[in-house]
Amino acid sequence: MVTGATRGIGRAIAVAFARAGFDVVIPGRTVHEGEGRVPPRIRQAENTELQVAGSLESTAAEITAAGTEPLAIPMDLIDQGSVVAAAAQALRTFGRVDVLVNNAIAHLPGSHDALAALDTATVDAAMRANFTHQLLLVQRVLPSMVERGSGVIVNVYSGSATTDPPSPPDAGGWGLAYSASKAAFGRIAGAINAEYRGRGVRAFNLDPGFVVTEAATARGGTAAIAEHGFDTTSPQTAAAAAVYLASSRDVDRLLGKVIWAPRLLADRDIAYRP
């Protein structure tokens, strides 16, 4: 189950798991191609949404072409009911979830506003979407893993959770509401390992690196981030790392660490093979 699989990192991860032989549940916001919309990086008076490529139907077609079964489910992290329904539908259809990849992220309008301009309602909404509702999805999937005595959860982490922004949000930095919600999200894996590792469930924080996705390109600001020394990586790098974490037996040494995908692939001599 790979959330946010309509485009970018999530799509690459979902397709990589399909090529590794997994049936893949793909929850996401954009159902049909051409419907994708994201808010601008910095809030604008007109609140104009930006069109982006990618959809559940396109990702599902790639999974089918890989020879496994996709299950596309409309889900929006902002909507708690849709998160609960996605977990329920996945379990009804397949009976279990072997691997959960929490990749989806809610970039809410205003979550990258400057500190003095932050609306606390936006902060609360970002925390609910990016921490509370992600936790809720984990809670719904965990019992099936515990019942079988095995399961892997990969949380797609962000360097913004622990790295200070290099500049203000409008000059290549990131907003406090976004980074704080990702920092809270980053604590979920440790709690899972402390409570469920002895019952066969392992959780990892996977940092994909600085990936310029379709949504990031549409929002802008990526060039300024790169100018501050952040090297770009591809979605496929994160995809290969996620499949390795879910499939290899030699990963317990990585528990409790933030795993940087490019370094993992280099250290283990892993290549992404389309």
C-alpha positions in Angstrom: 0.0 0.0 0.0 1.7 3.2 -1.3 -0.1 6.4 -0.4 0.1 9.4 -2.7 0.9 7.2 -5.7 -0.5 9.5 -8.4 2.8 11.0 -9.3 6.4 11.7 -8.3 8.0 9.5 -5.5 4.8 7.7 -4.7 4.2 6.6 -8.3 7.8 5.4 -8.7 7.6 3.4 -5.5 4.2 1.8 -6.4 5.5 0.7 -9.8 8.8 -0.6 -8.3 6.8 -2.8 -5.9 4.7 -4.1 -8.8 7.8 -5.0 -10.7 9.0 -6.8 -7.6 5.8 -8.9 -7.7 3.6 -7.1 -5.2 -0.1 -6.3 -5.8 -0.3 -2.6 -4.9 -3.0 -0.5 -3.3 -2.6 3.1 -4.4 -4.6 5.7 -2.5 -4.4 9.2 -3.8 -6.2 12.5 -4.5 -6.2 12.6 -8.4 -8.3 9.9 -10.0 -8.2 10.8 -13.7 -5.4 12.2 -15.8 -5.8 16.0 -16.2 -7.5 16.5 -12.9 -4.3 17.0 -10.8 -4.1 20.3 -8.9 -1.7 21.5 -6.2 -1.6 24.8 -4.3 1.3 27.2 -5.0 4.4 27.1 -2.8 3.7 30.5 -1.4 0.1 31.5 -0.7 -1.2 34.0 -3.2 -4.1 36.4 -2.9 -6.0 34.7 -5.8 -5.4 31.2 -4.3 -4.8 29.8 -7.8 -4.2 26.1 -8.0 -1.6 24.7 -10.4 -2.2 21.9 -12.8 0.0 18.8 -12.6 0.3 15.6 -14.5 -0.3 12.2 -12.9 -3.3 10.2 -11.7 -4.4 7.0 -10.1 -5.5 5.6 -13.4 -2.1 6.2 -15.0 -0.2 4.6 -12.1 -2.7 1.7 -12.1 -2.0 1.1 -15.8 1.7 0.9 -15.1 1.1 -1.6 -12.3 -1.1 -3.7 -14.6 1.6 -3.6 -17.2 4.1 -5.0 -14.7 1.8 -8.0 -14.2 0.3 -7.4 -10.8 -3.0 -6.2 -9.5 -3.6 -2.5 -8.6 -6.3 -1.2 -6.3 -6.8 2.5 -6.8 -8.6 4.3 -3.9 -9.5 8.0 -3.8 -8.0 9.3 -0.5 -7.1 12.8 0.7 -5.0 13.1 3.9 -7.0 16.2 4.9 -10.1 14.0 5.0 -10.0 11.6 8.0 -13.0 9.6 6.7 -11.2 8.9 3.4 -8.1 7.6 5.2 -10.2 5.2 7.3 -12.1 4.1 4.2 -8.9 3.5 2.2 -7.5 1.2 4.9 -10.8 -0.7 5.1 -11.1 -1.2 1.4 -7.5 -2.4 1.1 -8.1 -5.0 3.8 -11.4 -6.1 2.4 -9.9 -6.6 -1.0 -6.6 -8.3 -0.2 -7.1 -9.5 3.4 -3.8 -8.0 4.5 -1.2 -5.3 3.9 2.3 -6.7 3.9 4.0 -3.3 3.3 2.7 0.2 4.0 4.6 3.1 2.4 3.4 6.4 3.9 4.5 8.7 1.1 1.5 11.1 0.8 1.9 14.6 2.1 -0.5 17.5 2.3 1.0 20.8 1.1 -1.7 23.0 2.4 -2.1 26.6 1.3 -0.2 28.7 3.8 1.9 25.9 5.3 5.0 27.5 3.7 4.1 31.0 4.9 6.7 33.0 6.8 6.6 32.6 10.6 5.0 36.0 11.4 2.3 35.3 8.8 1.4 31.8 9.8 -2.2 31.1 10.6 -2.4 28.7 13.6 -5.4 27.1 11.9 -3.2 26.2 9.0 -0.6 24.7 11.5 -3.4 22.6 13.1 -4.6 21.4 9.7 -1.1 20.5 8.6 -0.5 18.5 11.8 -3.8 16.6 11.4 -3.1 15.7 7.8 0.6 15.0 8.0 0.8 13.4 11.4 -2.6 12.5 13.0 -4.2 11.0 9.9 -1.0 9.2 8.9 -0.9 7.7 12.4 -4.6 6.7 11.9 -3.7 4.8 8.8 -0.9 3.0 10.6 -3.3 2.1 13.4 -5.8 0.6 10.9 -3.2 -1.5 9.1 -1.1 -2.7 12.1 -3.5 -5.4 13.4 -3.3 -7.4 10.2 0.5 -7.3 10.3 0.6 -8.3 14.0 -1.8 -11.2 13.3 0.6 -12.6 10.7 3.7 -11.8 12.7 5.3 -9.8 9.9 5.0 -6.4 8.2 7.1 -3.5 7.1 6.2 0.2 7.3 8.3 2.7 5.3 7.6 6.4 6.1 8.9 8.8 3.5 10.7 11.3 5.7 11.8 14.8 4.9 15.1 16.5 5.7 13.1 19.6 6.6 12.1 17.8 9.8 15.7 18.1 11.2 17.5 20.6 9.0 17.1 24.3 9.4 15.9 26.1 6.3 18.7 27.8 4.4 16.7 30.9 3.9 13.1 32.3 4.3 10.3 30.3 2.5 10.1 32.8 -0.4 13.8 32.5 -1.0 14.4 28.7 -1.2 13.5 27.7 2.4 10.6 25.8 3.7 7.7 26.8 6.0 7.4 26.0 9.7 4.0 24.5 9.5 5.1 22.0 6.9 8.5 21.1 8.5 6.9 20.8 12.0 4.3 18.4 10.7 7.0 16.3 9.0 9.0 16.3 12.3 6.0 14.9 14.2 5.5 12.3 11.4 9.1 11.2 11.8 8.4 10.0 15.3 5.9 7.3 14.2 8.5 4.8 13.1 10.3 4.8 16.4 7.1 4.1 18.3 6.2 1.2 16.0 9.6 -0.4 16.5 9.5 0.1 20.3 6.1 -1.6 20.6 5.9 -4.0 17.7 9.4 -5.1 16.6 9.1 -8.1 18.9 5.9 -9.0 17.1 7.4 -9.0 13.6 6.7 -5.5 12.5 9.5 -3.1 11.5 9.3 0.6 10.5 11.8 2.8 8.7 12.2 6.5 8.1 13.4 6.8 4.4 14.7 10.2 3.3 14.4 10.2 -0.5 16.7 13.3 -0.8 15.8 16.4 -2.7 13.5 15.2 -5.5 12.1 17.6 -8.0 8.7 16.1 -8.6 5.9 17.2 -11.0 4.3 19.0 -8.1 7.5 20.7 -6.9 8.2 21.9 -10.5 4.7 23.4 -10.7 5.0 25.1 -7.4 8.5 26.6 -8.2 11.3 27.4 -5.7 13.3 24.3 -6.5 16.1 26.2 -8.2 16.6 28.3 -5.1 16.8 25.2 -2.9 19.4 23.6 -5.3 21.5 26.9 -5.2 21.8 26.3 -1.4 23.7 23.0 -2.1 20.9 20.4 -2.0 21.7 17.9 -4.7 18.7 16.5 -6.6 17.9 12.8 -6.7 15.4 10.8 -8.7 12.1 9.3 -7.6 13.5 5.9 -8.7 16.2 6.1 -6.1 13.6 6.2 -3.3 11.7 3.5 -5.1 14.6 1.1 -5.2 15.4 1.9 -1.5 11.8 1.2 -0.4 11.7 -2.2 -2.1 15.0 -3.1 -0.6 13.8 -2.2 2.9 10.7 -4.3 2.5 12.4 -7.3 0.9 15.8 -7.7 2.5 16.5 -9.5 5.7 19.6 -7.5 6.3 17.9 -4.3 7.4 17.5 -4.5 11.2 20.8 -2.5 11.5 18.9 0.5 9.9 16.1 0.6 12.5 16.1 3.8 14.4 18.0 5.7 11.8 17.0 8.2 9.1 17.9 6.3 5.9 19.1 8.5 3.1 18.1 6.7 -0.1 21.1 7.6 -2.3 23.6 6.4 0.4 21.7 3.2 1.0 21.8 2.3 -2.7 25.5 3.2 -2.9 26.4 1.2 0.2 24.5 -1.9 -0.8 25.4 -1.6 -4.6 21.7 -1.5 -5.5 20.6 -0.2 -8.9 17.1 0.8 -10.0 16.3 -1.3 -13.0 13.2 -0.2 -15.0 
